[in-house]
Amino acid sequence: MTDAKERFDAMFSGIIGLDYDQLQLICPAATQMSRRVGLAVGCYPKPSERTLNVVELGGGTGITTLALLTSGQKLSITSIDNEPTMQNQAKKHLRTWVDNKQLTFCANDALTALKDRQTDSVDIVASTYTIHNFENSYRADVIKEIFRVLKPGGQFINGDRYGLDDITAHTRLVQNEISDYFKVLIRDNKPDLLEHWIIHLFNDESQNHVMRETASLQQLEEAGFQNIALSRYIAVNALVTASKPPPV
């Protein structure tokens, strides 16, 4: 596992460059979750060698996108992100896959982009650290649209912040996370970046954003998903997979 992780880190550092290196320094869990989302996509069962149609929500600078592209599957990916600065970096980093017509980009917000998709048209909707940024009502609409656009048997794969139901334990983990930010960014003399991450974390932890584990899984079930599974890896970070029921 260590050798595989080292190869993964080396590859990503070579292609994504400083974006990956800095994220790994500040929030190593984030880079690990990108890798786990890619591994989950690599395990997706397909009946033939056909190309899988994948929608990625919140492509950012392309770290998770690259994990998808190197998953071992034959994929056609649409990466959605309405933040142009980050998406432009992803276009630069991943130009080879764009030129090979394996990757396209969409600059709409997640809900608008999903609503533009046909029902039962997508094999996999994948995301890393995007869904938790949505306000609760917007997130609920996104979950419904994810279910609609997935083909029967299709899968939602999300690596994200899922809050513990035990709020005391959850708070302790977040405090440890903040402490790590200070240790790394004060040491590296990056007070502006520290301020950015602290402000962002307050947004993540607000009641209109935080995704509690049980409530989040219930939301998926209510939307119609089945085979819902959560694997917790590091602190509040977890991988969730859920499937749209196959045709009867």
N, C-alpha and C positions, 0 to 999 in steps of 0.2 A: 504493500500500500504506500509506503514511504517513497519507494522508487517511482511509482506511478504518479504520486503527487509532485515529486521533483521534476519529472518530465513535463507534467501539465504546467507547472509554474514556469519552467524554462521556455516552453512554447509560447505561453501567453505573454511573457515578458518580451519575447522577441517580436511578436506581432502587435500587441496592444501597447507595449512600451511603458512609459511612465504612468499612464492611467492605471494599469494593472498593478505595477509595483507600489504606487502610493496607496491604492485601495487595500492591498494586502498588508501594508504597514499599519494603516489606520484601523481597518476593520477586517481582519483575516477571515472572520466567519463569512463575510460576503463573497469572497473569492471561492471559498469552499462550497458554498451553496450553489454558485454558478456551475461548478464542476459536478455537483450532485444532480442538478437539473439536467445537465448534459448526459450523465450516466443513465438517468431515468428515461430520457428520450431514447437512448441507445437500447434500452430493454423493451421498448414498445413492440408488441407482437404485430407483425403484418402478414397477411396471407400470401403475398407474392413479393416480387422485387420491384413493385411499383413505387413511384416517388410519393412520399408522404407530404401532405400539405400542412404546413405548420405556421401558426400565428404566434409571434412573440410580442408580449405586452411590455412596454418600457425597455426598449433595447439599449438605451444609454449609449455608452462609448463602445459597446460591442463585446463586452466580456462574456456575457451569457450567450450571445449570438454565436461567438466562436466556439463555445462549448457545445452548442447544438450542431454546428457545422462539422465538428470533428467527432461526433457521437458514433460514427460508424453506420448511420442510417443514410439512405438516399432521400434528401429533403429538398423541398422548395419552401423557403422561409420568407414571410413578410414580417419585417421588424417595425413595430409601431412605437413612435415616441414623438411627442409634440414639443420637445425641447430641442431647438435647432442646433445649438452649440454642440451638445453631446452627439446628436445624430450625425452631424457633419464629421465629427471625429470617427464615428463608426464607419461611415462611408469611405473615409480615407484608409482606415485600418484594414477593412475587409473588401477592398476593391477587387481582389482576385475572384472572390465568390460572386460579386456583382457582375463582373465581366463574364463569368461562366453561367450567368442567369440562374444561379441557385438562390440568390438573395435579392429582395427588393425592399424598399423602405416606404413607410407611410408616415406623414407628419401630422395626422389627425390625433385628437385625444382618443383614449382607449374605447370609450363608449361609442363615439361617432364612427370610428373605424370598424368596430364590431357590427354596428347596425347596418353598415354598408355591405356586409358579407351575407351571402345566401345561407339559408337554413340548411343544416346537414352538409356542410361543404368543407369542413376542416377536420383533419385527423387528430391534431394535437394543438392545444393552446398552452404555451409555456411562458413562465414569468419568473423573475427573481427580483425581490425587493421593490416591487411596484404596487401591488394590490394594497399593501398596508398604508400607502400614501393617500389613498382615496378616502373621502368622507363617507360615513356609513351608508347614506342613501344612494350616493353615486356607486359605491362598491356593490350594493345589492343589485342595482341595475346592470352593472358589468357582469356579475355572476350569472344573471339570467340570460344575458346575451351570449356569454361563453357557452352555456348549455345549449342554446338554440343553434349556434353555428357549428357545433361539433357534430360529426357524423355519428350515427348509432355505433356504439363501441369505442368512440373517440375518447381522448383522455385530456384532462386538465392537470398540469404539473406545475406546482408553485413552490419555489423556495423563498421563504419570507419570514418576517417577524410575527410569531404567533404567541400572544401573551399567555402566561400561565393563569389558570383559574384561581390559584392561590395568590392573591394580590401581594401579600407580604413577601412571599418567596420571589415573585416577579420583580417587586421593587428592589429587593436585594441584588438581583442579577443586573438590573439597569444601573444601580449605583456602582457596581463593579465595572460595568461597561464605561461609565463616565470616568471613573478613576483611570482606566486604561487610556482613554483619550488624552487626559491631562499628562500622564506619564510620557506618552509618545510625542505629543505635539509641543509640549513645553520643552522637552529635551531637544527637539528639532527646531525650536524657535519659530513655530508656526501659529501664533496666537489668532490670526484671522481665520485660519482653517479650523482651529479649536472652537472659536465662536460660532462658525457656520454649523459644525456638527452638534454642538449643544443646543442651538436653536432648533435644528431639525429634529433632534431627539425629543424636545418638548412637544413638537407637533405630533410625532409618532405616538407619544404617550397620552395625548389628549383624549378625552372620552368620545369625541366624535371621529376618532381615527383608529384607536387601538383595536386589534383583532384578538379577542379572547378565544382560547383554543376551542372550548366546547361550543360556544355560540357560533364560531366560524364553521365548524364541521356541521352543525345543525343547519346553518344557512345553505350549505351545499346540498344537504339531504333534501331540504324543502324545495330547492330549485329543481330537483329530480335526479341528482347524481346518485350513483351507487358505488360500492367497493371503495369507500372513502377511507383513506389511511393517512395518519400523521406520524412521521418519524422525527423525533426531536434530536438534534445533533449538538448544538452549542448554545447554552443559555436559552435565550428566547427565540433562537433560530431553528426553523423546522422545515421539512419537506412534506408537502401535502399532495397526494394524488387522488383523483376521483374520475370515475368513468361515466359516460352517458350510456344508459342501458342499450344493449344490442337489440336488433329487430327481433320481434317475437316469431 
